[in-house]
Amino acid sequence: MEFFAPVLKKLGIDAAAPAPYRALISGNGFSYFENIKGIKSYSAEEISLFLKRGELRVRGSGLTIEKYALGDIVIGGRITAFETAGV
């Protein structure tokens, strides 16, 4: 989090504010999500993730789970949408 606090501040996001999840979407085919509690389902078109309260669905094409540990996940592929449910 120490690395991301200055980045979030430049983007105008309060790093201390409670959030069900945080996402950093890059243009190089990799995206980072934090505050993930688990993986519900996974396919190349959709990855459903459990949050503390609710669920996050990531949609796209060629989706892969690059890394997942300690509540953080890196998803590869082309993300076209993501949405929360029950938050």
Secondary structure, DSSP 8 states (H G I E B T S, - for coil): -TTHHHHHHHTT--TTS--S-EEEE-TTSEEEEES--EEEEE-SSEEEEE-SSSEEEEEEEEEEEEEEETTEEEEEEEEEEEEEE--
